[in-house]
Amino acid sequence: MRGIIMHGPGDIRVEKRNKPEIQEPSDAVIKIVATCVCGSDLWPYRGADTPDQQLMGHEYVGIVEQIGAEVSTVQAGDFVVGSFVISDNTCPICAAGYQSRCVNGTFVDGGIGTQAEYARIPYADGTLVATPGQPDEDLIPSLLAASDVLGTGWFAADAAEVGPGKSVAVIGDGAVGLMGILAAKQMGAETIIAMSRHESRQKLAREFGATHIVEERGDAGVAKVKELTDGLGADSAIEAVGSQESMMQAIRSTRPGGHIGYVGVSHDVELPGGELFFGLVHLHGGPAPVRRFLPELIDLIWNRTIEPGKVFDKTLSLDDAAAAYEAMDRREAIKVLLRP
């Protein structure tokens, strides 16, 4: 089969890989229907991490082709959505709702890689969720979004304790930040501030529920958020970048007693103790336990209550993966969907 391998920064190749087979009785093998490039894939692509022949891809929807003897919640022929982290969904950590840190968990990137034609999914019962039937074609992008970016944005809003009547500042206008806006809208937020400088992303932010756009950064950005929130700062903030600048933007934009949900993959972020002490903000985040939210998100998508698939503004073949990475790196696309 074909699969995407990153040999080093900027070096994306489509190569032949062995088609996966059942190895453990808890496995499933799925035929990938759609996958995509994630914003987090750009960190190694840009050289912030050190990839070396890394199997790429962790967002996926597909059709179950084979199951192991112990798999009971999905069967051959089911259309499934999977989390970007493998989880058994039964360990004490999973039971507490944090499947992304399952004691048996592994990340799909690297060891599995779903930017490919097929994938072996360990702990299929704990990782995959079947849709109510075969989806209409136009639902596939939205179901794919649920695999990571929608679930991650949803977790960010949940961690930030977004709720009815609250104000929310969203730092980061990539796919995850945009999904955070969608989630905040669904959770009843009244004031949703999107921090964005890009016209196409601002437009989509408003479609998803943003009430205000702030283009300023740093102290000017904080001042603008406070201006929009009676001088207090936002009740909640979503940090969806992972840089020092974005984290400090979130902390300083949040009112005392407010909550920050941070889901940007952290790179060289250091937290100032004094500012945290006097800021009196709550911090919660990390790799999103997408599996916790998948049943609810699939239901919202299936019933056409939300359409997160709008975040995909470009579709390419798996063979054009290098062009997909380049388009996202140059910010010519928000998120690129890949069809095997």
KENU-77002 format. One line per 5 residues: for each residue z, x, y of C-alpha. Coordinates in steps of 0.05 Angstrom, whole numbers, plus 5000, padded with zeros to 4 digits. Layout:
N
Z,X,Y  ...
REM end
This chain:
340
5000,5000,5000  4996,5019,5073  5058,5036,5113  5075,5067,5181  5108,5136,5182
5132,5173,5244  5123,5247,5232  5152,5267,5299  5156,5243,5371  5091,5208,5389
5062,5220,5319  5051,5152,5286  5009,5150,5223  4985,5096,5175  4992,5125,5105
4990,5105,5032  5058,5090,5002  5078,5066,4933  5084,4991,4928  5158,4976,4919
5186,4948,4854  5251,4915,4833  5303,4969,4822  5368,4930,4821  5382,4859,4797
5400,4839,4869  5333,4862,4897  5273,4822,4921  5203,4847,4936  5169,4812,4993
5098,4812,5018  5102,4824,5093  5067,4769,5134  5085,4797,5202  5124,4856,5230
5128,4889,5298  5147,4948,5341  5218,4947,5368  5242,4975,5434  5291,5018,5393
5231,5049,5358  5213,5080,5425  5274,5124,5426  5249,5169,5370  5177,5160,5393
5196,5189,5461  5236,5246,5430  5307,5221,5444  5319,5223,5369  5289,5270,5318
5245,5232,5269  5216,5271,5210  5169,5230,5166  5211,5168,5179  5190,5102,5148
5184,5055,5207  5199,4981,5217  5259,4936,5211  5235,4868,5235  5199,4826,5184
5181,4758,5155  5145,4749,5090  5136,4714,5024  5179,4731,4964  5137,4761,4909
5190,4782,4858  5265,4774,4850  5317,4809,4809  5357,4774,4755  5418,4763,4800
5382,4734,4860  5397,4660,4869  5386,4639,4941  5311,4654,4946  5255,4650,4896
5183,4673,4888  5139,4638,4938  5193,4626,4991  5178,4645,5062  5237,4686,5086
5266,4718,5148  5309,4780,5139  5359,4818,5181  5346,4889,5205  5408,4910,5166
5417,4900,5092  5482,4864,5075  5514,4833,5014  5544,4778,5058  5606,4776,5013
5648,4837,5032  5708,4828,5080  5668,4855,5139  5612,4806,5125  5661,4749,5116
5688,4764,5186  5617,4756,5213  5597,4829,5222  5543,4836,5169  5511,4894,5207
5570,4937,5184  5573,4911,5113  5609,4960,5066  5545,4962,5025  5499,4959,5085
5440,5002,5103  5391,4999,5160  5321,4976,5142  5290,5032,5184  5283,5098,5146
5298,5080,5074  5256,5016,5070  5210,5010,5130  5178,4942,5140  5118,4964,5182
5082,4960,5116  5048,4911,5068  5108,4902,5022  5182,4917,5023  5239,4919,4973
5300,4884,5001  5366,4902,4968  5421,4849,4966  5368,4796,4977  5419,4738,4973
5458,4769,5030  5400,4792,5073  5344,4741,5068  5343,4669,5091  5288,4621,5067
5256,4573,5116  5254,4499,5098  5182,4506,5076  5119,4544,5092  5117,4550,5167
5060,4531,5212  5022,4592,5236  5046,4584,5308  5119,4589,5285  5111,4657,5252
5121,4698,5316  5185,4661,5333  5212,4669,5262  5196,4743,5267  5235,4747,5332
5296,4719,5295  5296,4780,5249  5322,4825,5305  5309,4814,5379  5329,4740,5382
5389,4752,5337  5408,4812,5379  5402,4776,5445  5441,4718,5415  5497,4764,5393
5498,4796,5462  5508,4728,5494  5560,4709,5442  5598,4775,5452  5596,4764,5527
5627,4696,5516  5571,4660,5552  5585,4586,5559  5573,4522,5599  5576,4532,5674
5583,4607,5671  5544,4661,5708  5508,4716,5668  5476,4781,5690  5424,4809,5642
5411,4883,5648  5345,4902,5613  5281,4863,5615  5253,4884,5548  5249,4836,5489
5324,4837,5475  5343,4824,5547  5293,4767,5550  5323,4738,5486  5392,4745,5518
5367,4701,5574  5341,4649,5524  5407,4651,5488  5447,4643,5552  5406,4583,5571
5418,4551,5502  5493,4565,5509  5496,4527,5575  5500,4582,5627  5490,4556,5698
5470,4620,5734  5427,4669,5695  5409,4732,5734  5352,4774,5705  5350,4846,5730
5276,4862,5727  5223,4897,5767  5162,4876,5726  5124,4814,5745  5102,4794,5675
5173,4801,5649  5202,4764,5709  5155,4706,5694  5177,4703,5621  5250,4709,5642
5243,4647,5685  5209,4610,5627  5268,4627,5583  5318,4603,5634  5332,4656,5688
5353,4624,5753  5350,4688,5795  5313,4754,5793  5345,4818,5819  5300,4879,5828
5352,4925,5859  5390,4977,5817  5454,5016,5825  5502,4996,5881  5448,4952,5912
5439,4915,5847  5514,4904,5839  5518,4878,5910  5462,4829,5897  5496,4802,5834
5561,4793,5872  5524,4758,5928  5498,4708,5876  5567,4698,5846  5611,4683,5906
5627,4757,5915  5664,4761,5848  5612,4788,5799  5585,4753,5738  5629,4719,5686
5587,4752,5632  5539,4810,5628  5488,4829,5575  5471,4903,5569  5405,4910,5532
5382,4982,5546  5432,5033,5520  5432,5082,5578  5489,5107,5622  5457,5072,5682
5451,5005,5648  5522,5006,5621  5551,5022,5689  5507,4968,5720  5538,4918,5670
5610,4941,5681  5605,4940,5757  5568,4873,5758  5622,4837,5718  5682,4805,5751
5754,4822,5730  5769,4785,5666  5695,4779,5650  5660,4797,5586  5603,4846,5570
5561,4842,5508  5525,4909,5497  5469,4915,5447  5424,4969,5475  5423,5028,5426
5471,5076,5460  5444,5143,5481  5492,5191,5517  5534,5134,5545  5604,5156,5569
5655,5105,5593  5699,5123,5653  5770,5106,5634  5794,5094,5705  5738,5046,5722
5749,5007,5657  5824,5005,5669  5819,4974,5739  5756,4934,5723  5793,4890,5673
5729,4874,5635  5722,4860,5561  5671,4902,5523  5643,4880,5456  5577,4898,5423
5539,4944,5376  5486,4931,5323  5479,4856,5321  5502,4818,5258  5436,4780,5258
5450,4751,5188  5508,4711,5218  5462,4674,5264  5398,4668,5222  5409,4598,5194
5422,4569,5263  5365,4607,5295  5315,4587,5241  5336,4514,5250  5325,4518,5326
5257,4549,5316  5236,4503,5259  5253,4442,5302  5216,4473,5361  5277,4473,5405
5264,4545,5425  5201,4588,5425  5223,4662,5425  5156,4682,5398  5130,4681,5470
5159,4751,5476  5100,4778,5435  5045,4789,5486  5000,4831,5441  4979,4826,5368
4947,4883,5330  4931,4902,5258  4979,4948,5221  4923,4998,5222  4929,5000,5298
5003,5017,5298  4993,5080,5340  4961,5037,5395  5019,4988,5390  5070,5042,5401
5030,5070,5459  5023,5002,5493  5098,4991,5490  5114,5062,5512  5070,5052,5573
5100,4983,5586  5032,4952,5579  5062,4904,5528  5132,4874,5522  5129,4871,5447
5072,4880,5397  5066,4839,5334  5033,4874,5275  4994,4838,5220  4987,4875,5154
REM end
